[in-house]
Amino acid sequence: MPTEELPSYPQLPPPPAEKLNPHFILGEIRDYIRDFKELFPLVDIDVLREQTTAVRRKQVEAETQIRQFLKAFRRTETFKEAFGLLDQESQKKVHAFPEGKSPQEVTQAGFELPPSPAPAQELVATDGTSDAPVIHEDDNNQKVMKVRIFCAPNPDFE
């Protein structure tokens, strides 16, 4: 069976345990996210970096964040595929929102999106008997955290 070569992701140094807090982690993401531009050329990494900075500064609004995520991912194959499933009126609305139309303008004539498709596979780890990783909530590795991992093919990350 031939094996596919996976993209080479930048290797980040492990942070010291005392720095594992939201402020530090978001700073690391912001500092290193540009390294992923070549791996994900269809994703607007600069927009994601701006959003990471805003979240780190606690200056985030849900409406702005949604607009920015739509802008960041709109060139990806996954976005285009999902966008293509919408009727023309919904496509106009999804296109208008990140460009500055207010939520009221976008939804005034009604706005219903089809439900997302079910994941291709679901792995649940509660006691180490499944294929999913086991994550413990406590330092003594006594309390197992329930973890749900949804795996679906994604052409943008293959």
C-alpha positions as CSV (number, residue, x, y, z in Angstrom):
1,M,0.0,0.0,0.0
2,P,1.6,3.3,-1.1
3,T,1.9,5.9,1.6
4,E,1.2,9.6,1.0
5,E,3.7,12.1,2.1
6,L,2.3,14.4,4.6
7,P,3.1,18.2,4.5
8,S,5.9,19.2,6.8
9,Y,4.5,21.4,9.5
10,P,6.7,23.9,11.3
11,Q,8.0,22.5,14.6
12,L,7.5,24.7,17.5
13,P,9.5,24.4,20.8
14,P,7.4,23.1,23.7
15,P,6.4,25.9,26.0
16,P,7.2,25.8,29.7
17,A,4.2,24.5,31.7
18,E,3.8,27.7,33.7
19,K,3.1,29.6,30.4
20,L,0.2,27.4,29.4
21,N,-2.4,30.1,29.7
22,P,-4.7,31.7,27.0
23,H,-2.7,34.9,26.7
24,F,0.6,33.0,26.1
25,I,-1.0,30.4,23.8
26,L,-2.7,33.0,21.6
27,G,0.6,34.9,21.4
28,E,2.4,31.8,20.2
29,I,-0.4,31.2,17.6
30,R,-0.1,34.8,16.4
31,D,3.6,34.7,16.2
32,Y,3.9,31.4,14.3
33,I,0.7,31.4,12.2
34,R,2.5,33.1,9.2
35,D,4.7,29.9,9.0
36,F,1.6,28.2,7.6
37,K,1.0,30.5,4.6
38,E,2.8,28.2,2.2
39,L,1.1,25.1,3.4
40,F,-2.4,26.6,3.2
41,P,-2.3,29.2,0.4
42,L,-6.0,29.4,0.1
43,V,-6.5,30.4,3.7
44,D,-6.1,34.1,4.4
45,I,-3.6,33.7,7.3
46,D,-3.3,37.5,7.8
47,V,-7.0,37.6,8.7
48,L,-6.6,34.7,11.1
49,R,-3.6,36.5,12.7
50,E,-5.7,39.7,13.2
51,Q,-8.4,37.6,14.8
52,T,-6.0,35.9,17.1
53,T,-4.7,39.3,18.2
54,A,-8.2,40.6,18.8
55,V,-9.1,37.6,20.9
56,R,-5.9,37.9,22.9
57,R,-6.7,41.5,23.7
58,K,-10.3,40.5,24.5
59,Q,-11.5,42.9,21.8
60,V,-13.7,40.5,19.9
61,E,-17.3,40.7,18.8
62,A,-19.1,37.7,17.4
63,E,-20.3,39.5,14.3
64,T,-16.8,40.7,13.4
65,Q,-15.3,37.3,14.1
66,I,-17.8,35.5,11.8
67,R,-17.2,38.0,9.0
68,Q,-13.5,37.5,9.4
69,F,-13.7,33.7,9.4
70,L,-15.8,33.8,6.2
71,K,-13.2,36.0,4.6
72,A,-10.3,33.9,5.8
73,F,-11.7,30.6,4.4
74,R,-13.8,31.6,1.4
75,R,-11.1,30.6,-1.1
76,T,-10.8,27.0,0.2
77,E,-12.2,24.1,-1.6
78,T,-14.3,23.1,1.5
79,F,-15.9,26.6,1.6
80,K,-16.5,26.6,-2.1
81,E,-18.1,23.2,-2.0
82,A,-20.4,24.1,0.9
83,F,-21.2,27.5,-0.7
84,G,-22.1,25.6,-3.9
85,L,-24.8,23.6,-2.1
86,L,-26.7,26.8,-1.2
87,D,-29.4,28.3,-3.4
88,Q,-28.6,31.5,-5.2
89,E,-30.4,33.8,-2.7
90,S,-28.5,32.2,0.2
91,Q,-25.2,32.5,-1.7
92,K,-25.9,36.3,-2.2
93,K,-26.5,36.6,1.6
94,V,-23.4,34.6,2.6
95,H,-21.3,36.7,0.2
96,A,-22.8,40.0,1.4
97,F,-22.3,39.5,5.1
98,P,-18.4,39.5,5.1
99,E,-18.5,42.4,2.8
100,G,-20.2,44.6,5.4
101,K,-24.0,44.0,5.1
102,S,-25.6,44.0,8.5
103,P,-27.1,40.8,9.9
104,Q,-30.5,42.5,9.7
105,E,-30.1,43.2,6.0
106,V,-28.8,39.7,5.3
107,T,-31.6,38.0,7.2
108,Q,-34.6,40.3,6.6
109,A,-36.0,38.0,3.9
110,G,-35.3,34.9,5.9
111,F,-32.2,32.9,6.0
112,E,-32.0,29.2,6.5
113,L,-28.9,27.1,5.9
114,P,-29.1,23.4,5.3
115,P,-27.8,21.3,8.2
116,S,-24.1,20.2,8.1
117,P,-23.5,16.7,7.0
118,A,-22.8,14.0,9.6
119,P,-19.2,13.3,10.2
120,A,-17.7,10.4,8.4
121,Q,-16.5,8.7,11.6
122,E,-16.9,9.3,15.3
123,L,-14.5,8.0,17.9
124,V,-15.3,8.2,21.6
125,A,-12.7,7.6,24.2
126,T,-14.0,7.1,27.8
127,D,-12.0,4.3,29.1
128,G,-9.2,3.6,26.7
129,T,-10.9,0.8,24.8
130,S,-11.5,2.7,21.6
131,D,-9.0,3.9,19.0
132,A,-9.3,7.5,20.2
133,P,-6.7,8.9,22.5
134,V,-7.3,8.9,26.3
135,I,-6.9,12.2,28.0
136,H,-6.9,12.4,31.7
137,E,-8.4,15.4,33.6
138,D,-6.2,15.1,36.7
139,D,-2.5,14.9,37.3
140,N,-2.8,11.4,38.8
141,N,-4.2,10.0,35.6
142,Q,-7.3,8.7,37.5
143,K,-10.1,10.7,35.9
144,V,-10.6,10.0,32.2
145,M,-12.0,12.8,30.1
146,K,-14.7,12.0,27.5
147,V,-13.3,13.0,24.1
148,R,-15.3,13.1,20.9
149,I,-13.2,13.3,17.7
150,F,-15.1,13.8,14.5
151,C,-13.1,12.7,11.4
152,A,-14.3,13.7,8.0
153,P,-12.3,14.0,4.8
154,N,-11.1,17.6,4.1
155,P,-9.6,18.4,0.7
156,D,-8.0,21.6,2.1
157,F,-5.8,19.6,4.5
158,E,-4.9,16.6,2.4
